[in-house]
Amino acid sequence: MCAAPAPRVTLLDGFALDLGCAQPTSMTGTLPPGVQRLVAHLCLSGRPARTAVAGRLWPDVAEEHAHGSLRSALWRLQKVAPGLIDVSGGTLALAADVRVDVRELGDWARRVLTPVCAAEDLDVPVVGIHGELLPGWYDDWVLLERERLRQLRMHTLEVVAARLAAVGRHGEALQAAYAAVREEPLRESAHRVVIGVHLAEGNVSEARRAYEQFRELLRDELGVAPTAEMTRLVSRVPPPRGGDTGAAPVSLVVDHRPPAPRGRRGDGGPGGRPGPTAVPPQSGAGSDRRRGAGAAAAW
């Protein structure tokens, strides 16, 4: 007789509850919306007080009515999924053995964003690439958590891509970098990682193409140009023949340290790292790989 697997709650790409071997079919269709919201809220909030849960999930009714709705939701959940919720004193929490996809995403991100992470943590799990948090839900607590997870995912993918490129896993690095771009096509830090991976592999023409595509996208969507930090990445890569990049030549900035997690979300800035060494651009023709390696060091 095999042991039943732990219950699992899915919040990415929609709510789902699977109780495992004991209840092999998903319970999602049998749970009223109020019960789903209760489970989802506990997945995202740890161990809140009952009063806080009632006020957050039923904010537009009197306190007594909100507490009644919470008691009803707990009773319904206990009937179909006994033991899923741990009621202890005045607090509520998921049972300790319940698995949650959002928590798995957070755990993976924390491992990756440490100064030194294990090689196996550079393998991107499915939750690291796909899934919006509870699409179609517009509660304030959902909207805030949705954006937090989106930023966490993009930042983590950028760090993973840089570290994969540093150990020569360029194909996987590009997949992670483009996954970050798909999350937000106008995010410059993600495009800088894409360009950096191309340069690390010696593909200067690919790097230039990626830069030009992003430059045109920014111009068409926002009417602005890429930052100087991005322009420095391709400052030594010749523009397409007959093309005008609109970028003035600047000194190459070479950072001799291995890639590290970005210090700031959103733009992926360097965040307090030691200053780089400025090296003037070199004249004369050289191999694509030498130019790519020099520019990649700046990234």
Steps between C-alpha positions, in 0.01 A plus 500: 500500500660823383497814710274773367687804364458832672219731390600763245355845434564666165461877466695564179276504191194456722392343827511124541500268799616140474472291815728228365455123487221494756299736278657464154268744326535876532266657755493837322154464349341404833634799696290819514682822407516613864675178600746530211582855606558384857744227393680733259535771762653257749741377231629855463488632854643243739311489832272804528250568778139396439389862533749610235387224261132587543566870441718436196268255326169669583591869529163643394283348773467547874761330717247255644384402151863459384576265789186302418613465137841381618345235728284380212801477265700305758212258556458438126872447453518256789229287337682455168864536611532408867826605658599745224477797738667516839282698740706593804362745750419819316709425191460303178760331279536224244599165642876450507505233226303698240707590193441829317644589158552866594703399804710270281570796271606711797722225641676454165551876463654527847746222422599660169539849641745395771861605432596137432235258373520132414532400134167315507322819604590652163254259337185708451184325626165534326378745765801717418379558144125461469192615683329819611375511858124439513405660166155658511520570875502872581515513880754754623704234679516295179607794281783593736629143526468448124732792428745395772527151352537638148794714608654214699475265201658747256784590734572135575499403132749777424735379775464138384579598141814689604624212713427243231694706248791529744536121507463462123138382488410763242195329346329464836608853590324640194181309581495647850577849373225491238255368761567821694446703182166329439385604846566866414614580143599858594723397793848616409686291757359182344613610152844585638530142622402370154770715341752399764440130435552549126825687567619235746455241226680718246190567288548872450261521205224344711579746778479794260173373357349463846608853587352648183170319551471630855602852396223504238249358748578772755481769236165378366336431838645767728686744277825457698843351437680223690706608799873561487553178696345299218676698228836421659437130444507542123734799476771288335266303276475656152148602391330329206647616170315808385310526832494776755480389861479851637750402771817699557815297568579476869771337710462134574445422867658174604383333821749232603275332757268204429130575447313580822130546581370841399469744787177665389182362345337647195813641322734231637761761604839408643400601854814580692755284319868611490578745222605360161811589305459725197682387185496715185370340180770335290542581137563257222331180397487204732318173512130496595584281794758742643263794466214299642704382797609855583149641487359203688734579787325836531168322534 
